[in-house]
Amino acid sequence: MAQPAQQPQPPPLQQQQQQLFGAVVPGCPVRTDFVAADATGLKFTLNLSGLPVPPSSVPDITLFLLPGAAEALPPGHGALLYWEAAVTTTGSPMPHTDSTGFELLGAVSPDRPSGLFRTGWGSHSALTRAAAVNASTAVAVTLGISIEPLANIHNLQIVGRGAEDRLDVARKIARNLFNFLQSFDDTSRSGFMTVPHNVFERWMTRFENKFRVDPNFFMKDDD
């Protein structure tokens, strides 16, 4: 008796990895060349080599599922996005490399297939130190993806965190403006502040000048 023809099976997930995810660093081309990090096909990495600016100047990273990727993920799963930086010091007394270890950035899922995630690299001590002495250091940033059950992702409270990060940025900018206004106050009247009429223009000029030097300066402190 003739055996029924077997239906073709979809390729293992690890064979589809270059078609699942896309990442964008501002000012750089779209990257889709994630590679499998182990034999499970559930973990991937991407080396962010050739960044046009120091990593400490990269404010955001966008991660998104490519067309058809949602169907290729295991049912009920999403993807957690991590990053790791290896800082190599080439100066004396001996070259050495320090790693930040993988830190969580955000997550995407079939019902939220893209996200813009604040890196926090501008206030990360290892990256800001490397930027300050960039003549003798090299920074290699790696993105990592781990495909996890949606329950795990929701337990980490990652979904929607991008909006909370933006709120934190707004608070920091508002605090920066308030401190600037306060520096002009020469009165002792409780509950009132006296400032020059062009104070907002002066603050904006100061803010833009500092922003050109370090786009994340206002996240480091309340000055």
Buried (B, 14 or more C-beta within 10 A) or exposed (E): EEEEEEEEEEEEBBEBBEBBBBBBBBEBEEBBEBEBBEEEBBBBBBBBEEBEEBBBBBBBBBBBBBEEBBEBBEEEBBBBBBBBBBBBBEEEEEEEEBEBEBEBBBBBBBEBBEBBBBBBBBBBEBBBBBBEEEEEBEBBBBBBBBBBEBEBBEEBEBBEBBEEBEEEBEEBEEBBBEEBBEEEEEEEEEEEEEBEEEBEEEBEEEBEEBEEEBBBBBBEEEE
